[in-house]
Amino acid sequence: MGNVHEFVLPASTVYTDELAAYNTIPSERRYTHLRINHSARIYVTGDIHTNSIEGFWSLIKRGMGGVYHSVSQKFLQSYLDEYSFRYSHRHDTEPMFLTFLRQVAKAEDAY
């Protein structure tokens, strides 16, 4: 679970399914670990679910294969940033390009 220690802040809540690879998370006691048992056909219990992250990764996989076809490691973070922006603004009523331009203008004003 070295990646968890490297990329997840202590005291974070980690939501996972029942995959055995996640078994060490609770023993580390640095995180709150909430699991959903997909093998028992349980997909949501209150606020505990993995639907959002599964939807996000589904969007990325479809986009990478359908739009870019292949992605080099050098540019992977840029592609992930793009899809993260798209996913975060998926419910906006304003055209995404205008949202993007507004953010660029704010960044320019900061200089």
Secondary structure as UniProt FT lines:
FT   HELIX           2..7
FT   TURN            10..11
FT   STRAND          13..16
FT   HELIX           20..22
FT   TURN            23..24
FT   HELIX           25..28
FT   STRAND          32..35
FT   HELIX           38..40
FT   TURN            46..47
FT   HELIX           51..63
FT   HELIX           64..68
FT   HELIX           73..75
FT   HELIX           76..88
FT   TURN            89..91
FT   HELIX           96..110
//
